[in-house]
Amino acid sequence: MNIIRNKYIAALPLAVASLALASCNDFLNKYPDSRMDLKTSSEVSQLLVSAYPAAHPAYLTEMYSDNTDEQMHSTWSAFDRFQEQAYQWKDIDEVRNAETPYQLWEAHYTAVATANEAIAHINSVNNAHDYDAQMGEALLCRAFAMFQLSTVFCQAYDKTTAQNNLGLAYPTEPEKVVGRLIERGTLAQLYNNIEKDLLQGLELVGTKYARPKFHFTKQAAYAFATRFYLYAQQYDKAVKYADLVLGEQPTDVLRNWTEWNRLGPSGNVQPNAFVMASNNANILLLPVPSEWGVISIPTLLGSKYAHGQLLSKTETLQAAGPWGDSGNEMLYSVTYNNGVSKYALRKIPYVPRVLDVSAGIGIPYSEFAVFNTDATLLERAEAYALSGQYDKAVNDINAELSVFTKKKTQLTLDEIVDFYGSLAYYTPTKPTPKKALNPLFTIEKTTQEPLLQCILQLRRLLTMHEGFRLQDVKRYGITMYRRQVDVQSNVTAVTDSMKTGDPRLAIQLPQDVISAGVTPNPRNK
């Protein structure tokens, strides 16, 4: 199995490169790969299958975040140039991997273009109301693709700075002029455009799909709205839409972590169960080409830059929390390999799609639960905490702990405050789960900060390997460090740091895009 896996992995850069080179001069003119002569609402629905991005940023953003260290071992190396560039916070010029900035940009703007083709057709017909469900899905797909791009290529949204920070071009109709440049605009304008599409799409989107977990439904739109409004600092609206997802009894729709953990960390068993469409916790699933399903687990591949033992035991999967020792109390099995310092949860499937059986060549695919009820619950908890509704935030934390801990642990606000109040702040040489928060908004130190620390730590565990940690780092102004870790002694040496406001928090646009005249993200001289 390992030999076959390596063949697939080795073949991916060549397969993706062929796609990349075919379109490097027309990134602003993304047309659907399989345009058709649209005549019916059913045909528009078929087209919209391609309006979901064929890429996900988890590999890139996990490498970029504080979930990764550089591990010093004589036989361990980076998987490839992309992984090394991402970890080192460089402006990434590698294009071949499915998760490079180039491929993410291509995939998401292609999704936007597909949505725009559908919208243009619907606006041209006399019976547009017959296409309401398709219009709703198209608007949501366009908003989602642009929101995903914003989390990679833009700074975190804040009301005080969004008018000054760069946004992204937001096409709303099919491109007709080859090479026409579109101004990026501001982050405030980008968020306004996303919100407009989100609200219109939410009103129109349907529910009748043969495979609903792979399409925007009302529930998926509500989950999207929850995350969007949390990031947009409109906490009452985040709570409103989370309520529509979670219902009266949130524990009824959360993941059954006991059942998942019982499967054991073998191969794709747990990952496949994690993204199972029949699981009520999963709201929207996204299958994409990705190497992350094998890079993230305890294999030798890419072991130089990884979520290793030091991180796991001091900050994440095995660190102390107000619930106790995370490694013993939580309902997950931490997988690791004595010969490789990678500590992981089995959540991301790895499925090679065969291109040439005789040559053993294919493209690895993964699947991501981009919206799920556990994430939505913690997003509501955060919205409650940020709006001063501390008791409700604790109730949501306890709802998650009731399904995520072995003893169904329940916490009081005083216990949370006491735990984080007595815990030292993180330093790179004396790491703890408690990192200094320096957002642009004000946090009350006595009660609100410990509560937010709890939510951030719990979310870091729940979403391990899923790419969300960088978003929290950016939104809360958490300083990240680059450390070289001696895997034998855990002695560390700091090689770089990234503080709040660092321009590198907005990952650089692809070089082809910059060369075409689009304003790059700023960098310090």
MARLUMMI-880849 format. One record per atom (N, C-alpha, C): x, y, z. Coordinates in steps of 0.2 Angstrom, whole numbers, plus 5000, padded with zeros to 4 digits. Each point is the difference from the previous one (the first is absolute). Layout:
MARLUMMI-880849
XYZ ...
end
This chain:
MARLUMMI-880849
500449945000 499650065000 500450065000 500650005004 500450065000 500350024993 500249944997 500350014993 499550034995 499449985000 499550024996 499950085002 499950015006 499950075002 500550044998 500749985001 500550054997 500050014993 499849954996 499950014993 499550054998 499450005004 499550054999 500250075002 500350005005 500350075003 500550034995 500449964998 500650024995 499750034994 499449974997 499750014994 499650075000 499850025006 499550065001 500350064997 500650025001 500350064998 500050014992 500149944997 500050004992 499350014998 499549965003 499350014998 499750075001 500250035006 499750065001 500450064996 500649984998 500450054996 499750014993 499749944998 499750004993 499450055000 499650005005 499550045001 500250075001 500550015004 500250075001 500350044994 500449964996 500350034994 499550024995 499449975000 499550014995 499750065001 500050035006 499650065001 500350065004 500750004999 500350055004 500050074998 499750014994 499950074998 499350035000 499549965002 499350025000 499749995006 500350025006 499849995006 499350045002 500050064996 499450045002 499449984995 500149954996 499549984995 499849935001 499849985006 499949935002 499349984997 500049954995 499449984998 499949935002 499449975001 499949935002 500349964995 500349945003 500349954996 499649974995 499349995002 499649974996 499350044999 500150064996 499450044999 499649964995 499350025001 499549964996 499550054998 499649994995 499550044998 499449995005 500050055004 499549995006 499350014997 499549965002 499350004998 499549995005 500249975005 499649985006 500350015007 499650005005 500250015007 500549945001 499849944998 500449945001 500750014997 500050024994 500750014997 500450065004 499750055003 500350045004 500349975007 499649965002 500249965006 500649964999 500049974994 500649964998 500650044999 499950064998 500650054999 500350025007 499550015005 500250025006 500449955004 500049944998 500549955003 500750025000 500250044995 500650034999 500150075003 499550025004 500150075003 500249995007 500249945002 500349995007 500849994998 500450045004 500750004999 500349935000 500449984995 500449944999 500750015004 500050035006 500650015004 499850025007 500449985005 499950025006 500650025004 500150065004 500650025002 500349975006 499749955003 500249975006 500849985000 500349974995 500749985000 500450075001 499850054996 500450065000 499950045006 499450005003 500050045006 500249975006 500049935000 500349965006 500750015000 500350004994 500850015000 500150075002 499650054998 500150075002 499950025007 499649965003 499850015007 500549985006 499850015006 500449985006 499849935001 499749964996 499949935001 500649964997 500550034998 500649974997 500650025002 500549965001 500750025002 500549974995 500650025000 500549974996 500449955004 500049944998 500349955005 500649974997 500550015004 500749994998 500249925001 500149974994 500249935000 500449994994 500549965000 500549994995 499649974994 499549965001 499749974994 499350024998 499850055003 499350034999 500150064995 499550014996 500150054995 499350034998 500050064997 499350024998 499849964994 499350005000 499749954994 500250034993 500050075000 500250034994 500150085001 500150034995 500250075000 499450045003 499449984998 499450045002 499950005008 500149945003 499949995007 500550045003 500650004998 500650045003 499850084999 499850024995 499850074999 499550025004 499549965001 499450025004 500250005007 500449955003 500250005007 500450075001 500450014995 500550065002 499750074998 499350004999 499750064999 500350044994 500249974995 500350034994 499450014995 500150054995 499550014995 500149944995 499549965000 500049934997 500050014992 500549974997 500050014993 499949934997 500049945004 499849944997 499350004998 499949964994 499350004998 499749934999 500449955001 499849934997 499549975005 500150015007 499649965004 499350035001 499549965001 499350025000 499850055005 500550015005 499850055005 500450065000 500450014995 500450065000 499550064999 500350065001 499650064999 499750014993 500549984995 499750004993 499449964999 500149935002 499449964999 499450025004 500150025006 499450035004 499750054996 500450054998 499750064996 499649974994 500349964996 499749974994 499349975002 500149955005 499449965001 499450055003 500150055004 499550045002 499750054995 500450034996 499850044995 499649964995 500249944998 499649964996 499349985002 500049995007 499349995003 499650064999 500350065002 499750064999 499750014993 500449994995 499850014993 499549954998 500049945003 499449954999 499450035002 500050025007 499450035003 499850064995 500450044998 499850064996 499749984993 500249944997 499749984994 499349985002 499949975005 499349975002 499650075002 500250045003 499650065002 499950044994 500450014995 499950034994 499449974996 500149935000 499449974996 499350015003 500050005007 499450005003 499750074999 500550055000 499750074999 499850024993 500149954996 499950014993 499349974998 499749965004 499449964998 499450045003 499449984997 499450035002 499749975006 500249945001 499749965006 500550005006 500350055001 500650005005 499849975007 499350015002 499849975006 500049935001 500049964994 500149935000 500749985001 500450055000 500749985002 500350035007 499550015004 500250035007 500549965003 499949935001 500449965003 500750004997 500150004994 500650014996 500350065001 499750065000 500250065002 500350015007 499649975004 500350005007 500649965001 500149944997 500649965001 500650044996 499850034994 500650044997 500250065004 499650035003 500250065004 500449985006 499849945003 500349985006 500749974998 500149974994 500649974998 500550064999 499850054997 500450064998 500250035007 499650015004 500250035007 500549965004 499849934999 500549955004 500750004997 500050004994 500750004996 500450065002 499650065000 500450065002 500150015007 499649975004 500250005007 500649965002 500049944997 500649965001 500650034997 500050034995 500650044997 500250065005 499550035003 500250055005 500349985006 499949945002 500349975006 500849984998 500150004994 500749984998 500450064998 499750044996 500450064997 499950075003 499650005005 499850075003 500249995007 500150065003 500050015008 499449985003 500049995006 499349995004 499650064999 499449995000 499550065000 500050035007 500050065000 499850045006 499750074998 499550025003 499650054998 500450075000 500550005004 500550065000 500550004994 500149954997 500550004995 499849974993 499449985000 499849964993 499950054995 499950075001 500050054994 500750014998 500549985003 500750024998 500449934997 499749945002 500449944998 499749984994 500549974996 499849974993 499549955000 499550004996 499549954999 500249954994 499549984996 500249964994 499450024995 500249994994 499650014994 499449965001 499450024999 499449965001 499550004993 500249964996 499650004993 499349985002 499650044996 499249985001 499749984993 500450004995 499749984994 500649974996 499849964995 500549964996 500550054996 500649995001 500550044996 500050004993 500050064997 499950004992 500750034997 500450035004 500650034997 500649965003 500449974996 500549965002 500650055003 500249985006 500550045003 499850065003 499450025001 499850065003 500149995007 500450055003 500150005007 499550035004 499949975006 499550025005 500350035006 499950055003 500350035006 499749965006 500549995004 499949965006 499450035005 500050075000 499650035005 500249995007 499650015005 500150005007 499749945003 500349985006 499749945003 499350015002 499850075002 499350015002 499649994994 500250024994 499649994994 499949934998 500549965001 500049934999 499549975005 500050015006 499549985005 499350024999 499950064997 499450024998 499749964994 500449984996 499849964994 499849935002 500449975005 499949945002 499350005004 499950055004 499450005004 499450004995 500050054995 499550004996 499849944996 500549964998 499949944996 499749955005 500350005006 499849955006 499350015001 499850065002 499350015002 499549994994 500150024994 499649984994 499949934999 500649965000 500049934999 499749965006 500050035006 499749965005 499350005000 499750064997 499350004999 499749954995 500449994995 499849964994 500249934999 500549985004 500349944999 499549945002 500049954996 499649945001 500249955005 499749945000 500149955004 500049934997 499850004994 499949934996 500749994996 500449965003 500649974997 500049935001 500349964995 500149935000 500649995006 500550055000 500549995005 500150075003 499550015005 500050075003 500650025004 500449965002 500650025004 500550034996 499949994993 500550034995 499850064997 499450035002 499750064998 499850055005 500050064999 499750055005 499349985000 499849995007 499350005002 499950055004 499350015003 499950055005 500549995006 500149945002 500449995006 500750024999 500349984994 500650024998 500150085000 499550034997 500050074999 500050035007 499649985005 500050025007 500750005003 500349944999 500749995003 500550054997 499950014993 500550044997 499950075003 499350025001 499950075003 500250015007 500049945004 500350015006 500750015000 500449974996 500750015000 500250074997 499650024995 500150064997 499950065005 499450005003 499950055005 500450005006 500349955002 500450005005 500750034998 500249994994 500650034998 499950074998 499450024998 499850074999 499850045006 500149975006 499950035007 499350025001 499549974997 499350015001 499749945004 500150005006 499949945004 499349985001 499650055000 499249985001 499849964994 500350024994 499849964994 500349935000 500650005002 500349935001 499649965004 499850025006 499649965004 499349984997 499750054997 499449994996 500049944995 500550004996 500149954995 500249935003 500450005005 500249945004 499449975003 499650045003 499349975003 499749964995 499950024994 499749974994 500349934998 500750005001 500349944999 499949955005 500150025007 500149965006 499349985003 499550044999 499349985003 500050015007 499549975003 499950005008 500549965004 500249954997 500549955004 500649994995 500550045001 500649994996 500349935000 500049975006 500349945001 499749944995 499450024998 499749954995 500350004994 500350054998 500350004993 500750015000 500449995005 500750005000 500349934999 500650004998 500349944998 500149955006 499949944998 500049945005 500849985000 500350045005 500849995000 500149935003 499649975004 500149945003 500049954995 499550004996 500049954994 500550014995 500250064999 500650014995 500649975003 500250025006 500649985004 500049925000 499549975001 500049935001 500249964994 500050034994 500249974994 500749994999 500450045004 500749995000 500450034995 500650025001 500450044995 500449954995 499649974995 500349964995 499850024993 500550024996 499850024993 499550055000 499649994995 499450054999 499449995004 500049955004 499449995004 499750065004 500450035004 499850065003 499850064996 500550014995 499950064996 499349994995 499949944998 499449994996 499450015004 500049985007 499450015004 500050075002 500550045000 500050075002 499650044995 500149984994 499750044994 499449964997 499749955004 499449974997 499450044999 499750004994 499550044999 499449995004 499949945002 499449985005 500150035007 500650025002 500150035006 499750065001 499550015005 499650065001 500550065002 500649995002 500450055002 500350044994 500049964994 500350034994 499550044996 500150064999 499650054996 500150014993 500750014999 500250014993 500749974999 500049954995 500649964999 500350024993 500750015000 500350024994 500649954998 499949964995 500549964998 500550034995 500750005001 500450044996 500749964999 500350014995 500749984999 500450025006 500449965003 500450025006 500549945002 500550025002 500549965003 500050005008 499650045003 500050015007 499849945004 499649964997 499749945003 500649955002 500650004996 500549965002 500650045003 500150064998 500550055003 499950015008 499450005002 499850025007 500149945005 500049944997 500049955005 500749975001 500149965005 500749985002 500449964995 500150024994 500449974995 500650044999 500649974997 500650044999 499950064995 499550004996 499950054995 499950075003 500550044999 499950075002 500150015008 500449965003 500049995007 500550065003 500350044996 500450055003 499650065002 499450014997 499650055002 499349975002 499950005006 499449965002 499850025007 499449975002 499750015006 500349945005 500550025003 500449955004 499949995007 500449965003 499949995007 499950065005 500550044999 500050065004 499450045000 499750014994 499450044999 499449965003 500049934999 499449965002 500050005008 500650005003 500049995007 499950065004 500250064997 500050065004 499550054998 499749994994 499550054998 499449974997 500049944997 499449984997 499749935002 500149954997 499649945001 500149965006 500650015003 500149975007 500250055005 499950064999 500150065005 499450005005 500250035006 499550015005 499550064998 499449985002 499450054999 499650005007 499550055000 499650005006 499649935001 500049964995 499649945000 500549945002 500750025001 500549955002 500549994995 500349945000 500549994995 499649984993 500250044995 499649994994 500149934997 500649975000 500149944997 499749945004 499850015006 499649955004 499350015000 499850065000 499350025001 499650004994 500350024994 499650014994 499949944996 499450004997 499849944996 500450004993 500649995000 500449994994 500649965002 500349964995 500649975001 500550034996 500550035003 500650034997 500449954997 500150004993 500549964997 500750034999 500549965001 500650024999 500549944998 500650014998 500449954998 500750015003 500249955004 500650015004 500650024996 500049994993 500650024996 499850074997 499450035000 499950064997 499650045005 500250065002 499750055005 499450034996 499549974999 499350034997 499549975005 499650045003 499549995004 499350024997 499649954999 499450024995 499349975002 499550024998 499349975000 499949984993 499749944999 499849974994 499350034998 500050064996 499450034998 500050024993 500650004996 500050024993 500149944996 499549974996 500149954996 500550014995 500349944997 500550004995 499849954995 499850024994 499749964995 500350014993 500549964998 500350014993 499549994995 499950054995 499649994994 500549984995 499949944997 500449974996 500050034993 500550014997 500150034993 500349954995 500549965003 500349954996 500249945004 499649955000 500149945004 500749974999 500249994994 500649964999 500650045003 500050074999 500550045003 500050025007 499449985003 499950025007 499950075001 499750044995 500050075001 499250025001 500050055004 499350035002 500150065004 499450035002 500050065003 499749995007 500350015006 499749995006 499450055002 499549985002 499450045002 499949995008 499750065002 499850005007 499350035000 499750005006 499350025001 500050045007 499750065000 500050045005 499350025002 499850005007 499450025002 500050075002 499950044995 500250085000 499550035005 499449975001 499550035005 499849935004 500050015006 499749945004 499750035007 499649975003 499750025006 500450025006 500649965001 500450015005 500450074999 500250014994 500350074999 499550065001 499449994997 499550055001 499850015007 500049955004 499950015008 500550045003 500749994998 500550045003 500050074997 499850014994 499950074997 499550035004 499449975002 499550045004 500350015007 500449955003 500350025006 500450065000 500450004995 500450064999 499650075000 499549994996 499650064999 499750025006 499749955004 499850025007 500550035004 500649975000 500550035005 500250074998 500150014993 500250074998 499450055001 499449985001 499450055001 499950005008 500449975004 499950005007 499549965003 499749954996 499549955003 500449945002 500450005005 500449955003 499749945001 499550005004 499649945002 499849964994 499850034995 499849964994 500649974996 500550045000 500749974997 500249945004 499950005007 500249945003 499649944999 499350024999 499549954998 500249964994 500250044995 500349974994 500649965000 500550035004 500649965002 499849935003 499650005005 499849945003 499649954995 499650034996 499749964995 500549964996 500550034998 500549974996 500449955004 500250025006 500349955005 499649945001 499450015000 499549945002 500149944995 500250024994 500149954994 500749994999 500550045002 500750004998 500449985005 499849995007 500449975005 499749935002 500549965003 499849945002 499550005006 500150055004 499650005007 499450054999 499950034994 499550054999 500150065005 500650025000 500250055004 499650064999 499850045006 499750065000 500450055004 500050064998 500450055003 499650065002 500250035005 499750075002 500450054998 499750064999 500450064998 500650015005 499949995006 500550015005 500649964999 499949934998 500549964999 500450024994 499750024995 500350024994 500550065001 499750055004 500450065002 500649985004 499949965005 500549985004 500649964997 499849964995 500549964996 500450044996 499750044996 500450054996 500350055004 499750025005 500450065004 500649975003 500049945002 500649975003 500549974995 499950004994 500449974995 500550064997 500649984999 500550054997 499850014993 500250064997 499950014993 500649964997 499849984994 500549974995 500650044999 500649975000 500650024997 500249944995 500450024995 500249944996 500549955003 500350025006 500449955003 499749975006 499450035003 499649985005 499350004998 499849954995 499450014997 499449985004 499450035000 499449985003 499450014995 499449985001 499550014996 499750075000 500250045005 499850075001 500550054996 499750034995 500450044996 499750075001 500550055000 499750075001 499650024994 499450035001 499550034995 500150074999 500150024994 500150074999 499650024994 499449995000 499550024994 499950085000 499850024995 499950084999 499450025004 499549955002 499550025005 500249995007 499650025005 500250005007 499749945003 500449965004 499849955004 500050015007 499549995004 500050005007 500549955003 500450015004 500649965002 499749955006 499650025004 499949955006 499649944998 499450014996 499649954999 499949984993 500050054995 499949994993 500649964997 500650035002 500649964997 500149935002 499949985006 500149935002 499449964996 499450034999 499549964996 500249994993 500350054997 500250004993 500649955000 500450005004 500649965000 499849925000 499449995004 499749935000 499749984994 499750054997 499749994993 500549994995 500550045000 500549994995 500449945001 500249985006 500349935001 499649944998 499350015001 499649944999 499950004992 499950054997 500050004992 500649984997 500650015003 500649984997 500149925000 499749975006 499949935000 499549974995 499450035000 499549984996 500150004992 500450054998 500150014993 500849994998 500349965004 500749984998 500049974993 500550034996 500149984993 499550034995 499550045003 499550024995 500150074997 500650035003 500250074997 499750065003 499649995006 499750065003 500450045004 500649975003 500450035005 500350064998 500250014994 500350064997 499550065000 499349984999 499550055000 499950035007 500149965005 499950025007 500750045002 500549984998 500750045001 499950074997 499850004994 499950074997 499550045004 499449975001 499550045003 500150035007 500449965004 500250025007 500750025001 500450024994 500650035001 500549965004 500049934999 500449965004 500749994996 500550025004 500749994997 500249934999 500249994994 500349934998 500850005000 500249945002 500850004999 500249944996 500550014997 500349944996 500649975005 499949945001 500549975005 500349944996 500749995001 500349944999 500049955006 499749945000 499949965005 500549945000 500449995004 500449945000 499649945003 499849964996 499549955001 500349955006 500650005001 500349955005 499950045007 500150065001 500050045006 499550055001 499650024994 499550055000 500350075002 500650004999 500450075001 499850044993 499850065001 499750044995 500550064998 500050024994 500350074998 499550034996 499950075002 499550044996 500450034994 499749994994 500350024994 499650064997 499350015002 499650064997 499450005004 499750064999 499450015004 499550044995 499450005002 499550044996 499550035005 500050065001 499650035005 499350034997 499650025004 499450034997 500150064996 499750014994 500150054995 500649984995 500349955001 500549984995 499749994993 500350034995 499650004993 500049934998 500549955002 500049934998 499449965002 499650035004 499449965002 499550004994 500150044996 499650004993 500549964996 499849944998 500549964996 500050044993 500650004997 500150034994 499649974994 499850054996 499649974994 500549964995 499749964996 500549974995 500450044996 500649984998 500450054996 499750024993 499749954997 499750014994 499450065000 499750005006 499550055001 500350075001 500550005004 500450065001 500350034993 500249954996 500450024994 499450034995 499449985001 499550024996 499750075002 500350035005 499850065002 499650015006 499849955004 499650005006 500550025006 499750055004 500450025005 500249955005 500649995001 500249945005 499950025007 500049955005 500050025007 500650035002 500050055004 500650045002 500549955004 500650025000 500549975004 500550055003 500349985005 500550055003 500649994996 500450065000 500650004996 500549965003 
end
